[in-house]
Amino acid sequence: MGRIGFSELLLILIVVLLLFGAKRLPEIGASLGKAIREFQLALKGEKSDDQGTPKS
């Protein structure tokens, strides 16, 4: 198996666009970014700001 090239990335992007639609892509990107940040903080052993205070 080789590396993923430009044409493969373009095909994946088109499939994702067809599955979720253009309106949901920013929401999915934001959720994915937040999940990655939370995962990295968990690996470092730090707490995020969201967990420190309860919401009212």
N, C-alpha and C positions, 0 to 999 in steps of 0.2 A: 504494500500500500504506500502510495506516495503522498506528497503534501496536497492540501486542498488549494486548487488554483482559482483564478479569477472567475472562470466560467462556472465552476462548481458553486462558488459563493453567490454568484448572480442567480443561478438556478434555485438555490436555497432561499434567497431573498424573495424571489417571485412566488415560490410555493407558500412561504409564510404570509406574504401579502394577500394571496388568494384565500388562504385559510381564515385569516383574522380580519382582513380589511384594513384600509388605510386609517380609519378613525381610531382603531384600537392599538395600533402599533406604538404610539408614544406612551400610552398607559402600560403596555407590556414592557417597553424599554425601561421605564421608570421603576417598575416593580422588580425587574431583573437587576437593575443597578443597586437598588436598596438591598436585595437579597445577597448580592455579592459583597457589599459593604458589611452587612451583618455577619456574613460568613468569615470575612477577613478579621473583623473585630473579635469574633469568637475564637479564632485560631490564636490571636495574640493574647487572649485572656482578659480583654478589656470589656467593660460594660458600655452599651450605647446609651445615649441620652434618653431614648424612648422608654427604657426599662426602669429608670430611676424614680419617676414620678407617676402616680396613678392619675388617670384621666377622670374628670368629673362630668 
